[in-house]
Amino acid sequence: MIHFRSRKILIPIDFSETSMLAIKHGAFMAKYTKGDVYLVHIINAHYLSQNVFLPTLQLEDKAEYEKKVEVRLSELSAQIARDYEVTVTPVVKIGNPTHEVNNVAKEISADLIVMGTHGYSPLEELVIGGTAMKVITRSHCPTMAMSSEATRLGYSKIILPIDNSAHTRQKVNYALELAKEFSAHVYALGLLDKDEEHKRGVMDVILNQIEHLAKEKKVLFSKEVISNVKNRATTTVQFSEKVGGDLMVIMTDQDAELSGFFLGPFAQQVIHLSKIPTIAIKPEEHPENISFSLLSGTSGGF
C-alpha cells in the first residue's frame, strides 16, 4: 500500500525557472508538514566544460567548478531555510543527472521528489524533459512535477482521475492521506472511453468505495463520471480547470515492456498539459497489492 509521507523532500535544482519554482512548492510542503528539504545539484560530467547551468562562471578545472556550485547552493539553502523555517541540506554530485538524483533519493530515503519539467519543443510536443521523465519513472518514491505555470501554492482541491486499469486504485490511499494532511477536498473523476459504457456499473462501485474510504478518513469528497472520453488526459485537465484543482495525483502508467523507462501517454500528457503540480506514483509490482475485487463491497483493496 502506498502512503503519503513528506519527512524528506528532495528537490533537484539546476537554477532554471521551473526548478526554482519547484523549490517554492517543496519548501512550502516541508514547512506545512514539518519535513526536511534536500537540495541537490548534479554537475553533468558530460557537459562540465560547457558550464551549462552556470554560464557566467569562467572555470578552469572541475574542482573549481564544483566549489563554485557548492557555494551557490549553500547560499540558496540558507535563504530557503530562513524564508520557510525548514531544515535544508545542500547536496552536490557529479555524474549522470538521472542516476545521481535517484541515487541521492535512495541514500536519504526520500519520501517525495519535487521537480520542474521542460516545456514543449517544436518537434516533441509530448516529451517531458529527458531528466525529469527518467527520474519520474525510475524513482522509488512519488514525484511531484510541474511546469512554469504552476505558480499557486497550497493544495485545497486534489484531482484524482480513476479508470479501469489494474493499478489505478493504488494511488487512492496516498491521495486521501495527502488531502487529510492539507484539509483538502478530493475530486475523483471516473473516466470511461467510448467503448466502456458497459463498465459504468463497475466504475460506480469503485467510486463508491473510494467515497467510503474518504468518509472513514474524514476527507471531503466529490465524484463524477465522464463517458465517451476521447482523450483521458485532456478530459482530466479540463475537469481540473473546471473545479479549480490545485494538485493532481496520477500513476505513471509505465509500459512493462520498456522496463519503466517511458511514461505512458496519459501520464505524460497530463504532466505536460496541467497548469498545476502533478504527483506521479509508480505502481507497486507485487500482485497482491494490485488485485482488487470490485464487487466485494470492501475498501481494503485500495
DRENLOGU-169147 format. One record per residue (C-alpha): residue number from 1; residue in three letters; x, y, z. Coordinates in steps of 0.25 Angstrom, whole numbers, plus 5000, padded with zeros to 4 digits. Each point is the difference from the previous one (the first is absolute). Layout:
BEGIN
+-----+-----+------+------+------+
:   i :  aa :   px :   py :   pz :
+-----+-----+------+------+------+
: NUM : ALA :    X :    Y :    Z :
...
+-----+-----+------+------+------+
This chain:
BEGIN
+-----+-----+------+------+------+
:   i :  aa :   px :   py :   pz :
+-----+-----+------+------+------+
:   1 : MET : 5000 : 5000 : 5000 :
:   2 : ILE : 5005 : 5014 : 4996 :
:   3 : HIS : 5000 : 5010 : 5011 :
:   4 : PHE : 5002 : 5015 : 5000 :
:   5 : ARG : 5013 : 5005 : 5007 :
:   6 : SER : 5008 : 5012 : 4999 :
:   7 : ARG : 5010 : 4999 : 5011 :
:   8 : LYS : 5011 : 5001 : 4990 :
:   9 : ILE : 4998 : 5009 : 4987 :
:  10 : LEU : 5010 : 4999 : 4989 :
:  11 : ILE : 5001 : 5012 : 4990 :
:  12 : PRO : 5009 : 4999 : 4988 :
:  13 : ILE : 5005 : 5014 : 4997 :
:  14 : ASP : 5006 : 5005 : 4987 :
:  15 : PHE : 4997 : 5014 : 5003 :
:  16 : SER : 4990 : 5001 : 4988 :
:  17 : GLU : 4987 : 5007 : 5002 :
:  18 : THR : 4992 : 4987 : 5002 :
:  19 : SER : 5010 : 4994 : 5010 :
:  20 : MET : 4999 : 5013 : 5008 :
:  21 : LEU : 4985 : 4999 : 5000 :
:  22 : ALA : 5002 : 4985 : 5005 :
:  23 : ILE : 5007 : 5005 : 5012 :
:  24 : LYS : 4988 : 5009 : 5004 :
:  25 : HIS : 4991 : 4988 : 4999 :
:  26 : GLY : 5009 : 4991 : 5007 :
:  27 : ALA : 5004 : 5009 : 5011 :
:  28 : PHE : 4985 : 5004 : 5002 :
:  29 : MET : 4997 : 4986 : 5002 :
:  30 : ALA : 5011 : 4997 : 5009 :
:  31 : LYS : 4996 : 5012 : 5009 :
:  32 : TYR : 4986 : 4996 : 5000 :
:  33 : THR : 5003 : 4985 : 5004 :
:  34 : LYS : 5012 : 5003 : 5008 :
:  35 : GLY : 5009 : 4992 : 4990 :
:  36 : ASP : 5015 : 5003 : 4996 :
:  37 : VAL : 5005 : 5005 : 4987 :
:  38 : TYR : 5011 : 4994 : 4992 :
:  39 : LEU : 5005 : 5009 : 4988 :
:  40 : VAL : 5008 : 4992 : 4990 :
:  41 : HIS : 5008 : 5006 : 4988 :
:  42 : ILE : 5006 : 4990 : 4991 :
:  43 : ILE : 5012 : 5004 : 4992 :
:  44 : ASN : 4999 : 4993 : 4987 :
:  45 : ALA : 5013 : 4994 : 4997 :
:  46 : HIS : 4998 : 5000 : 4985 :
:  47 : TYR : 4997 : 5015 : 4999 :
:  48 : LEU : 5010 : 5004 : 5011 :
:  49 : SER : 5009 : 5008 : 4991 :
:  50 : GLN : 4988 : 5007 : 4994 :
:  51 : ASN : 4995 : 5007 : 5013 :
:  52 : VAL : 4986 : 4996 : 4996 :
:  53 : PHE : 4993 : 5004 : 5013 :
:  54 : LEU : 5009 : 5012 : 5004 :
:  55 : PRO : 5004 : 5006 : 4987 :
:  56 : THR : 5005 : 5013 : 5007 :
:  57 : LEU : 5011 : 4992 : 5007 :
:  58 : GLN : 5014 : 4999 : 4993 :
:  59 : LEU : 5006 : 4988 : 5007 :
:  60 : GLU : 5013 : 4993 : 4996 :
:  61 : ASP : 4998 : 4987 : 5007 :
:  62 : LYS : 4990 : 4990 : 5006 :
:  63 : ALA : 5004 : 5003 : 5014 :
:  64 : GLU : 4998 : 5015 : 4999 :
:  65 : TYR : 4986 : 4998 : 4993 :
:  66 : GLU : 4996 : 4991 : 5011 :
:  67 : LYS : 5004 : 5009 : 5011 :
:  68 : LYS : 4992 : 5012 : 4993 :
:  69 : VAL : 4988 : 4991 : 4999 :
:  70 : GLU : 5001 : 4996 : 5014 :
:  71 : VAL : 5001 : 5015 : 5005 :
:  72 : ARG : 4988 : 5004 : 4991 :
:  73 : LEU : 4991 : 4988 : 5005 :
:  74 : SER : 5004 : 5003 : 5015 :
:  75 : GLU : 4996 : 5014 : 4998 :
:  76 : LEU : 4987 : 4996 : 4994 :
:  77 : SER : 4997 : 4990 : 5011 :
:  78 : ALA : 5003 : 5010 : 5011 :
:  79 : GLN : 4990 : 5009 : 4993 :
:  80 : ILE : 4989 : 4989 : 4999 :
:  81 : ALA : 5003 : 4996 : 5015 :
:  82 : ARG : 4997 : 5015 : 5004 :
:  83 : ASP : 4988 : 5002 : 4991 :
:  84 : TYR : 4993 : 4987 : 5004 :
:  85 : GLU : 5005 : 4997 : 5013 :
:  86 : VAL : 5004 : 4986 : 4996 :
:  87 : THR : 5013 : 4992 : 5001 :
:  88 : VAL : 5007 : 5000 : 4986 :
:  89 : THR : 5012 : 4991 : 4996 :
:  90 : PRO : 5007 : 5003 : 4987 :
:  91 : VAL : 5006 : 4989 : 4992 :
:  92 : VAL : 5009 : 5001 : 4988 :
:  93 : LYS : 5004 : 4988 : 4992 :
:  94 : ILE : 5007 : 4997 : 4987 :
:  95 : GLY : 4995 : 4990 : 4989 :
:  96 : ASN : 4987 : 4997 : 4993 :
:  97 : PRO : 4989 : 5009 : 5005 :
:  98 : THR : 4989 : 4989 : 4999 :
:  99 : HIS : 5009 : 4989 : 5007 :
: 100 : GLU : 5005 : 5010 : 5011 :
: 101 : VAL : 4987 : 5006 : 5003 :
: 102 : ASN : 4994 : 4986 : 5003 :
: 103 : ASN : 5012 : 4995 : 5007 :
: 104 : VAL : 4999 : 5012 : 5010 :
: 105 : ALA : 4985 : 4997 : 5001 :
: 106 : LYS : 5004 : 4986 : 5005 :
: 107 : GLU : 5011 : 5004 : 5008 :
: 108 : ILE : 4992 : 5010 : 5009 :
: 109 : SER : 4987 : 4991 : 4999 :
: 110 : ALA : 4993 : 5012 : 4993 :
: 111 : ASP : 4985 : 5000 : 5001 :
: 112 : LEU : 4997 : 5009 : 4989 :
: 113 : ILE : 5008 : 5006 : 4988 :
: 114 : VAL : 4995 : 5014 : 4996 :
: 115 : MET : 5005 : 5005 : 4986 :
: 116 : GLY : 4997 : 5008 : 4988 :
: 117 : THR : 4998 : 4995 : 4986 :
: 118 : HIS : 5004 : 5006 : 4987 :
: 119 : GLY : 4990 : 5007 : 4991 :
: 120 : TYR : 4996 : 4995 : 4986 :
: 121 : SER : 5010 : 5000 : 4989 :
: 122 : PRO : 4995 : 5002 : 4985 :
: 123 : LEU : 5003 : 4986 : 4996 :
: 124 : GLU : 4997 : 4992 : 5013 :
: 125 : GLU : 4987 : 5006 : 5005 :
: 126 : LEU : 4997 : 4988 : 5010 :
: 127 : VAL : 5014 : 4997 : 5005 :
: 128 : ILE : 5004 : 5004 : 5014 :
: 129 : GLY : 5014 : 5006 : 5002 :
: 130 : GLY : 5009 : 4988 : 5000 :
: 131 : THR : 5005 : 5000 : 5014 :
: 132 : ALA : 4986 : 5003 : 5006 :
: 133 : MET : 4994 : 4989 : 4992 :
: 134 : LYS : 5010 : 4989 : 5005 :
: 135 : VAL : 5000 : 5005 : 5014 :
: 136 : ILE : 4985 : 4999 : 5001 :
: 137 : THR : 5000 : 4986 : 4994 :
: 138 : ARG : 5012 : 4994 : 5008 :
: 139 : SER : 4998 : 5007 : 5013 :
: 140 : HIS : 4997 : 4991 : 5012 :
: 141 : CYS : 4991 : 5011 : 5006 :
: 142 : PRO : 4989 : 5008 : 4994 :
: 143 : THR : 5004 : 5013 : 4992 :
: 144 : MET : 4993 : 5013 : 4999 :
: 145 : ALA : 5002 : 5006 : 4987 :
: 146 : MET : 4996 : 5014 : 4995 :
: 147 : SER : 5001 : 5010 : 4988 :
: 148 : SER : 5004 : 5014 : 5002 :
: 149 : GLU : 4985 : 5003 : 5001 :
: 150 : ALA : 4998 : 4993 : 5013 :
: 151 : THR : 5002 : 5013 : 5008 :
: 152 : ARG : 4989 : 4999 : 5010 :
: 153 : LEU : 5004 : 4994 : 5014 :
: 154 : GLY : 4990 : 4992 : 5008 :
: 155 : TYR : 4992 : 4987 : 4998 :
: 156 : SER : 4986 : 5001 : 5003 :
: 157 : LYS : 4994 : 4993 : 4988 :
: 158 : ILE : 5006 : 4987 : 4996 :
: 159 : ILE : 4996 : 4993 : 4987 :
: 160 : LEU : 5000 : 4985 : 5000 :
: 161 : PRO : 4998 : 4994 : 4986 :
: 162 : ILE : 4995 : 4986 : 5000 :
: 163 : ASP : 4999 : 4990 : 4989 :
: 164 : ASN : 4998 : 4985 : 4998 :
: 165 : SER : 5015 : 4996 : 5000 :
: 166 : ALA : 5005 : 4990 : 5009 :
: 167 : HIS : 5009 : 5010 : 5009 :
: 168 : THR : 4992 : 5013 : 4999 :
: 169 : ARG : 4995 : 4998 : 5014 :
: 170 : GLN : 5014 : 4999 : 5006 :
: 171 : LYS : 5000 : 5015 : 5001 :
: 172 : VAL : 4987 : 5001 : 5008 :
: 173 : ASN : 5006 : 4999 : 5015 :
: 174 : TYR : 5011 : 5009 : 4996 :
: 175 : ALA : 4991 : 5011 : 4995 :
: 176 : LEU : 4990 : 4999 : 5012 :
: 177 : GLU : 5012 : 5000 : 5010 :
: 178 : LEU : 5005 : 5012 : 4993 :
: 179 : ALA : 4987 : 5007 : 5000 :
: 180 : LYS : 4998 : 4997 : 5015 :
: 181 : GLU : 5014 : 5007 : 5002 :
: 182 : PHE : 4996 : 5013 : 4993 :
: 183 : SER : 4985 : 4999 : 5003 :
: 184 : ALA : 4997 : 4999 : 4986 :
: 185 : HIS : 4988 : 4996 : 4991 :
: 186 : VAL : 5002 : 4988 : 4991 :
: 187 : TYR : 4993 : 5000 : 4987 :
: 188 : ALA : 5000 : 4986 : 4994 :
: 189 : LEU : 4998 : 5000 : 4985 :
: 190 : GLY : 4995 : 4986 : 4994 :
: 191 : LEU : 5005 : 4999 : 4985 :
: 192 : LEU : 4993 : 4991 : 4990 :
: 193 : ASP : 5004 : 4999 : 4986 :
: 194 : LYS : 4989 : 5000 : 4989 :
: 195 : ASP : 5000 : 4985 : 5000 :
: 196 : GLU : 5000 : 4998 : 5015 :
: 197 : GLU : 4985 : 5005 : 5003 :
: 198 : HIS : 4997 : 4985 : 5004 :
: 199 : LYS : 5010 : 5002 : 5011 :
: 200 : ARG : 4993 : 5012 : 5007 :
: 201 : GLY : 4995 : 4991 : 5011 :
: 202 : VAL : 5014 : 4995 : 5003 :
: 203 : MET : 5005 : 5015 : 5000 :
: 204 : ASP : 4988 : 5004 : 5010 :
: 205 : VAL : 5004 : 4989 : 5009 :
: 206 : ILE : 5015 : 5004 : 5000 :
: 207 : LEU : 4996 : 5015 : 5003 :
: 208 : ASN : 4990 : 4996 : 5011 :
: 209 : GLN : 5011 : 4992 : 5007 :
: 210 : ILE : 5010 : 5012 : 4999 :
: 211 : GLU : 4989 : 5009 : 5006 :
: 212 : HIS : 4998 : 4990 : 5011 :
: 213 : LEU : 5015 : 5001 : 5003 :
: 214 : ALA : 5000 : 5015 : 4999 :
: 215 : LYS : 4989 : 5000 : 5011 :
: 216 : GLU : 5008 : 4991 : 5009 :
: 217 : LYS : 5011 : 5009 : 4999 :
: 218 : LYS : 4991 : 5013 : 5001 :
: 219 : VAL : 5005 : 5005 : 4987 :
: 220 : LEU : 4990 : 5009 : 4991 :
: 221 : PHE : 4997 : 4992 : 4988 :
: 222 : SER : 4993 : 5002 : 4986 :
: 223 : LYS : 4998 : 4991 : 4989 :
: 224 : GLU : 4997 : 5001 : 4985 :
: 225 : VAL : 5000 : 4990 : 4988 :
: 226 : ILE : 5002 : 5005 : 4986 :
: 227 : SER : 4997 : 4990 : 4989 :
: 228 : ASN : 5004 : 5000 : 4985 :
: 229 : VAL : 5013 : 5005 : 5003 :
: 230 : LYS : 5009 : 5002 : 4988 :
: 231 : ASN : 5013 : 5005 : 5007 :
: 232 : ARG : 5001 : 4997 : 5015 :
: 233 : ALA : 5011 : 5010 : 5003 :
: 234 : THR : 4993 : 5012 : 4993 :
: 235 : THR : 4987 : 4996 : 5007 :
: 236 : THR : 5007 : 4999 : 5014 :
: 237 : VAL : 5007 : 5013 : 4998 :
: 238 : GLN : 4987 : 5007 : 4995 :
: 239 : PHE : 4993 : 4994 : 5012 :
: 240 : SER : 5011 : 5005 : 5010 :
: 241 : GLU : 4998 : 5014 : 4994 :
: 242 : LYS : 4985 : 5000 : 5001 :
: 243 : VAL : 5000 : 4997 : 5015 :
: 244 : GLY : 5013 : 5008 : 5003 :
: 245 : GLY : 5009 : 4989 : 5004 :
: 246 : ASP : 5014 : 5003 : 5005 :
: 247 : LEU : 5006 : 4987 : 5001 :
: 248 : MET : 4999 : 4987 : 4992 :
: 249 : VAL : 5003 : 4985 : 5004 :
: 250 : ILE : 5003 : 4990 : 4989 :
: 251 : MET : 5007 : 4987 : 4997 :
: 252 : THR : 5012 : 5000 : 4991 :
: 253 : ASP : 4993 : 4989 : 4991 :
: 254 : GLN : 5013 : 4994 : 4996 :
: 255 : ASP : 5001 : 4991 : 4989 :
: 256 : ALA : 5006 : 4987 : 5005 :
: 257 : GLU : 5007 : 4997 : 4987 :
: 258 : LEU : 5008 : 5012 : 5001 :
: 259 : SER : 5005 : 4997 : 5014 :
: 260 : GLY : 4995 : 5013 : 5006 :
: 261 : PHE : 5007 : 5009 : 4991 :
: 262 : PHE : 4989 : 5007 : 4994 :
: 263 : LEU : 4987 : 5006 : 5005 :
: 264 : GLY : 4987 : 4995 : 4995 :
: 265 : PRO : 4993 : 5010 : 4991 :
: 266 : PHE : 4990 : 5004 : 5010 :
: 267 : ALA : 5010 : 5004 : 5011 :
: 268 : GLN : 5009 : 5006 : 4990 :
: 269 : GLN : 4989 : 5009 : 4994 :
: 270 : VAL : 4994 : 5004 : 5014 :
: 271 : ILE : 5013 : 5004 : 5005 :
: 272 : HIS : 5003 : 5009 : 4988 :
: 273 : LEU : 4986 : 5006 : 4998 :
: 274 : SER : 4997 : 5002 : 5015 :
: 275 : LYS : 5002 : 5014 : 5006 :
: 276 : ILE : 5000 : 4995 : 5014 :
: 277 : PRO : 5010 : 4990 : 5006 :
: 278 : THR : 4998 : 4986 : 4998 :
: 279 : ILE : 5005 : 4989 : 5009 :
: 280 : ALA : 5003 : 4987 : 4992 :
: 281 : ILE : 5001 : 4987 : 5008 :
: 282 : LYS : 5007 : 4987 : 4995 :
: 283 : PRO : 4991 : 4988 : 5000 :
: 284 : GLU : 5004 : 4989 : 5010 :
: 285 : GLU : 5004 : 4988 : 4993 :
: 286 : HIS : 4995 : 4990 : 5010 :
: 287 : PRO : 4988 : 4993 : 4995 :
: 288 : GLU : 4993 : 5000 : 5014 :
: 289 : ASN : 5001 : 5015 : 5000 :
: 290 : ILE : 4993 : 5001 : 4986 :
: 291 : SER : 4989 : 4990 : 5001 :
: 292 : PHE : 4986 : 5005 : 5005 :
: 293 : SER : 4986 : 4994 : 5000 :
: 294 : LEU : 4991 : 5011 : 4994 :
: 295 : LEU : 4988 : 4993 : 5005 :
: 296 : SER : 5005 : 4996 : 5014 :
: 297 : GLY : 4994 : 5013 : 5007 :
: 298 : THR : 5013 : 5002 : 5008 :
: 299 : SER : 5010 : 5011 : 4999 :
: 300 : GLY : 5012 : 4992 : 5003 :
: 301 : GLY : 5005 : 4999 : 4986 :
: 302 : PHE : 5004 : 5014 : 4999 :
+-----+-----+------+------+------+
